[in-house]
Structures are given as structure tokens and as C-alpha cells.
Amino acid sequence: MRRVVLQISPLQLEVLVLAAGLVELMTRIEGHSELVLHMKKERLVKIELSPLSFRDFENVLVGKRIEDIPRLVTRICGLCPSAHQVASCKAIETAIGLDVRDEAKILRQVMLMAEAVRSHSFNFFFMTLPDLVAMTSQLKSKDILEVSQVRPGIMKMARELLWCSEKILDSVGGRAVHPISSIIGGISKPLGREGQEEALRALKNAASFSRLTIALVDQLIKAVGDRYEIFDVKESLQYLTSFDLKGGRGFYGGPLKVFDPKKGSGTELKPAEIVEGGGLSVEGAVDGQVVTGPIARHMTAMDRYRPGPSRKQEYNLLMINKLKVEEIAYSIFKSIELLENWDFSRTPTGIDVVNRKGMGSAAVEAPRGTLIHHYDFDNGRVRTARIVTPTEINRACIGDCVNQVASRCLDLGFLMDDVLDKAKAALRLFDPCVSCVTHTRIMHI
Amino acid sequence: MNRLRMGLVQLNGCTGCLSRVISCILTEDILRVADISYCPVVKDTPPDSLDLTFVEGAVSIRAEEEYLKKIRTTSKTLVAVGTCSIFGGIMSLSRNMNVKAIAEAAIPDYYLTGCPPSKSQIDDFLFKAITGEIYVQPQKNVCSECPFKPEELSFPLTIRKFYPESPLKRCLLETQTLCLGPVTRAGCDAMCISFNMPCEGCNGPPEGNFNSALANFFSILNLNDEMGLCDELFFRFHRCNLRS
């Protein structure tokens, strides 16, 4: 075993000594974590993403009133709070057998899509774009501020897309981060004509910027040239995603399916099945690795953003950049369509759930993929809570893909710094959310 | 004029406050005079002589405490952003973790309250930091910003529920619903109340002697038996550290 200890932690928290491993503090990723590469005779054995701190959410929720749950769970993550809020409302509504009005469902869907715009913009512009630009031009440092020096105009795109999504979330959800409006039984406040018009104005302004962003990614991926192939992955993925009733992207969550591209068909799964299997039954139930998120939604949904990447390109991690920016555009155009065709002047308000008893789970599509909440409550209070986050479902796939990229770089004789650099770039493309991983201390990816 | 070197630091938090601060910093006006010099979420560079550092999240492990102390020494001004860093936040409800407000490890110079702080508060703070003015937190309580003024409050106030049944037309306390607005600091434009939800107290206590304000508030309430134990009234969303 080779003993390599690379300490490039920008925080220099403590000297992290790990025998025969490479430890690197991950930057440009959500939350605090270290990336550990275990090496054996110059070969990569295992990659580990280890969050530094632990968030004890499922235990905090025990004993809480179910009315408080939608307000509490938003705090799991500052990039996908609406997804957690909507998922918790849906799970509790399922448990008590309540079907909410269509207006509320549409408003929740608009919130989820606005959140996809916000989260994807954040991940793309701040975290993965610098890696992509660095492959095509010389950068002093890999961050958006430096990138915007090389490519003016990028800052404006980032700003407009972020601000648009925050404006929508402010008017529909009440607050861009940790929304207020989604409550058990409905939405706490009708959007009203004024709010609807304001949201539409913001969306129409952002639409042109979303097209510019797609053009930018196309241009950059072309410029990467041969190095593109470093990020190739083998074609053995299965896709977990929920659909709407027409087979399109089901942000609000309809039937949940694992789709096998080889068979060309999907198997329907109940959210509860995934919860019971500790989140991992998906892996056991199907042959191959399961991935959820923009890749899964792109590969399986009927309402693909055309033209999309070609088939060869689909099995390359850099293509996730394109899928994310396409999803930004999709979300913006779909939100415009929904807001224009629905009347939100009536009030779908919440219901009284004091002293209720029940058990239920539900799934929604968070920006990073299928998110499942499960609650068991009695006397109006939570007995057990279980949350399965997209990063948890993607864990094995992320590990495998990052491993493939790192191994290829080692084979090509890259310097260790370069190997790490590419491994980190690959990891960032999956946008793992450390705050969301509420269950485990060490995530063996 | 030297450019303002800003830092953005995350401890045990959710990236909500940081992402909100970053989106406020991205204006042309601010980027003309200031840099994001250190921010692991968006940058790879290590911390080095920072002028203004925003800290999100609570302290939950020793490494975070050491890290915060190091940031305190490299940074001229330290700003605690959000409920987690100021009071410990939602993670302080955990029975398995020892979660502390950042003031227990390093004293911040400023506090930006809220979960997360409102855009107008962050913008106001950034403007004052750049122009060299002193930022002052809102001193009053949420009632001062609330669109509903109580008309017929009679004491003791009877409280029977936590959430309103229909869209609000008047003060929540008048409808026998618990609202923490009277004992919570202003600055959010009564955001939750404008969305028909009671104030959950994320901004923490207003200026002055909080213990006596809270004692006064609860002494005038006539709580329904079903409302549960005192612990559940005070600590529904976070366990407030009264020292800050």
C-alpha cells in the first residue's frame, strides 16, 4: 500500500492523517465534507465523501406536532427547502387520506420548479461552470468571479436566473429560502392576480437568459475537445423518477418508476417500498445502479427539452451541465404555461389535523432527484420520521462514476493533483447535498 | 479605495442564509467595490485577512469551533447570519448533539436575524458595510410591522390553537391563536403573518430585557390545557440561547 497523505485543506481544520489515502476538503460543494481517495498499489480502491458534521433531523422531528412538520423540515436544506416542505405535506395528506385541490397542487409545482431553477443555477454557475471553463481557457482561480472576467456576461445570466427564481418563490412561497405557504391541506395564501402577473413578468424576463445559458454550455462543451472523453461513463444506469399523469416530468410527483433503458420499460415503485428498504432497496430490486435527478428526468420523461444531447453524449458526465441548464429552461417555460392557464384567486387553505393518526409516505422531484418523506403519527404527533434524499439514492452511482473518472485519469498517467481535480469536478456535477444527507456520518460513495 | 474583502463561512447550517447573502452580493454595485475573497461553497482559496465575514450555522463539533476561532482572528468584522448562528437554531432541538450559538466560541460584531434574514435586511447591512455606516438591528417587535393591529384584546388572552383556520383578517391573538410576534424582533415585515401563518419567532427576542418581556407576555395568556407543556410552546422551532 502506498502511503500518500495530501493535505490541501483550505480550512486547515486539523491535520487529517489517513493512512494510504488522499484527503481533500471539498470546496464548491454544498455543505462541509472531505473527499478521501483510498489507494492501493497505485490503484484506486474506494472514494469516500465524508461530511464533517451531522444533522440529526429525523430525531428532532419525533414528538413534534404534525402541523409544525412542514415548517420544520424546510430547514433541512437551504437549496431545496420547498421540496422538503411539499414532500412532508404530501406524505401527511396521504396518511390522512386527503386530496388537495388542483390549484394548490399547481402552486406547489410552480414552487418546485422555481426551486429547480434556483438550485441548478447555484450549482451550475458557482460550482461546475468554473471547472468547465478551466478546461477550455487559463484561469487564475476557479470561481465565478474569475470566470466572469474571462467571459463577461456570465454574471448577468447567473444573477437574472437566481433573482427570477427567488422572486417567484417569494411571491408563491412567501420566502425564497424556507418557504411558508405550503401547509397540510393546501396553500396558506392564494397567489392572487397581482402575484400571478408579477411572477409571469419575472419568468418571461428570465426565459431569454435560460436560452443564452444553454448556448453557452453547448459552446463550452464543444471547446473542451478531446478531454471530453475523460468524463465518459459506462451505460449501465437505471433511472428513478416520478412522472406526471401524461408521462412528463412530475415535479409534484405522480407515479414513481425505475426505468431500465435496456428493457425500455419502467417498474412502478411505491415511495413506502424505498423507505422500508432503508433507501437502498432500489439497488437490490434492480440490476445495475440507480440514478435520480436531472439525468433520470431527461432520459425518461416524455416532455424532453428538444433537441437535447445526442445519444453518445448522454453517457458523459459533462452532459449533466447541459441537462441542468435545459431543466432551468424547461421549468421556466412550464411555469409560464401553468401560471397563464390557471386561476389562483380562490383559496385552497389548510385543514385542522389536531389529534390525527396515520402513516404515509410521498415522493416529489427535488432539484437533485426523487425525495421521499415518510411519517408515522399518532395523536397528532410524530412517532417516526424517515427522509430519503436524492443524494442518498444516488450515492452508489456517484461513487461509481467518480471512480471511473479518477481511474481513467490514473491510467492516463495524470499527476495526483490533476486526478483529484477531475474527481472533484465529476463529483460536483452530481451536486451532492451534504446538508440533506441527514442520516449518516460517513457517506461511502 | 481598497476593495472590501468578504468571507462567507458555513458551520452546521443548511446553506440557506449563505445562498441568500450571495445572491444579494451579486449586484454590480457591490461587486464594483467588494470581492468574495473566501467562500468554500463557491471558491477554492483559503481564508486570508478578511474585512467582513458572514457566518452561517451553529457550532456542533470541536472542529467547527476551532475553525470559527481561526476565522475570527483572520477577520476584522464578524457577522452572525441567521437563527442557527445566533441562537443555535433548529439543530439545538437535537437530543443527540450538543449545538451551540457561535457567540459561545467567538463573539460576532453584528447580528442579522431571521431564518434566513430578509433580503431587505441583508441589502441594508451590505450598503452600510460598504459606506462605512454602523448597522443597527431593528429594535421593535414583529407587531410593529404587522398589518393587523389588535382592536379588542381582552386580558387574560385566551389561546386555543397554533394555526388559524382561515385567511387572516385580524390579529392572530384576537382569534385565540398563538403568535410569537409580540416577543420577536422586527425586520421581516411580518412575512409569515402576511402569508396567514403565525410568527414562529425565528428573529429571536427584541431589544431590552427579554426575560421580563416574555414573562409579561405569558402572564397575560390563558392557555388551553390542550396546548401542551410549556416546553413545547417555547421550543417548537429552536431552543433560544438568551445570552445573545
Interface residues (C-beta under 8 A of the other chain):
Chain A: P10 L11 Q12 L13 E14 L25 T27 R28 I29 E30 G31 H32 L52 S53 F54 R55 D56 N59 V60 K64 R65 E67 D68 R71 L72 R75 I76 C77 G78 L79 P81 R118 F122 F126 M127 S141 K142 D143 I144 L145 M155 A158 R159 L162 W163 E166 G174 R175 A176 V177 H178 I180 S181 I183 S188 K189 P190 T347 T349 G350 D352 V354 S435
Chain B: Q10 L11 N12 G13 C14 T15 G16 C17 L18 S19 R20 I22 S23 L26 T27 L31 D35 I36 P40 V41 V42 K43 D44 T45 P46 P47 S60 I61 A63 E64 E66 Y67 K70 G89 I90 M91 L93 S94 R95 N96 M97 C115 P116 K119 K161 F162 Y163 E165 S166 P167 M191 C192 S194 F195 N196 M197 E200 E226 E232 R236 F237
